[in-house]
Amino acid sequence: MLRHTMAQMVLEHSGNLKVAQELLGHAHVSTTADVYMHVDHEALVRAVAAVASRKERVSESMPTGESPVRYVFPYDTFTLDELERATRAAATPASAAGKVRT
């Protein structure tokens, strides 16, 4: 019981799974994660709300007439091009093009 409480407290206060792993003496971080990590539903709701709020703030700050924001985080032009290429590649089956994409 003490061991479990210690692990939970370390994870809640630091969020550092590696620290909990070291304290518990697990050989693999996956062991620590499988036993002690769980989904905190309040944190999940806060994370989704933060993403939605960020997207709304960015959309509201855009001048009138510009297209709506597609991505929540601001990316440089190179990264946006890469994201668009990856999106198109995922939507287009490789067999339709007759060759494998690289």
N, C-alpha and C positions, 0 to 999 in steps of 0.2 A: 504494500500500500504506500509506504514511504517513497519507494522508487518511482512509482507511477505519479505520485503527487509532485515529486521533484521534477520529473520530466515535463509534466504539464505546465508547471510554473515557469520553468526555463523557456519553454516554447511560447507561452503567453506573454512573457515579459521581454524576451529578446527576439523571438521569432527566428532564432538561429538553430536550425536542425543539427548542424555540425557540433555545436556546443553540447547539445543534449546527447548526441552520439558519443562524444568523448566522455562525458560524465557517466553514462550508462555502460560504457565499455563494449558497445556493439562493434563488430568488425565491419559492418556495412551500414551506410546511412539509410538504405532501404529498409533494414530491419527496424530502425528507430522510427522511420516514417510510417511503416505499416502498423506498428503497435501503438504509437502515440499521436499520430496526426489524425485530425478529423476536420470535417467541414463545419466551421462556425457560421451558422446561417445568418446571424447579424452582420458579420464581416462580409459575407457574400452579397447581401443586400446593399451594404454601404459601398462596396466596390462597383457594383452595377450602377448605382445612383451617381457615383463620382464620374464614371465614364459618360453617362447620359448628360450630366450637368456640364462636363467639359465640352462635349459635342455641341450642346445648345449655346454655350458662351462663344465658341468659335464661330458658329453659324450666325449668331446675332452681331458679331463684330465685323462681318463681311460687308463691304459696300453693296448697295442695291444693284441688282442686275447681274451679279456674279453667280456662278453655279454653286449649289449647296456643297458643303464639305463632305467628302467621301470618306476620309479617314479621320479618326479622332485626334491623332497626334500630328503636329506639323512635321513634314518630311522635306528633305531637299529634293530638287528636281531629279537627280539620279535615282534616288530611292523610289520616288513615285513612278518613274519609268519602269524600274524593276518590278514593282508591285503590279503595275498594269500588264506587263509582259507575262508575269506568272499567272495572273487572273485569266488572261486570254488563253494561255497554254492549258490551264486546267479545264477551261470550258470547251476546248477544241480537242477531240480525240486524235491521238497521233496517227491512227490508221486512216483517218480521213485525209490527212496530208500525204500519206504514202511513205512517210519516213519518220524516223525517231528524232525528236527535238533535243537539242543540247543547250 
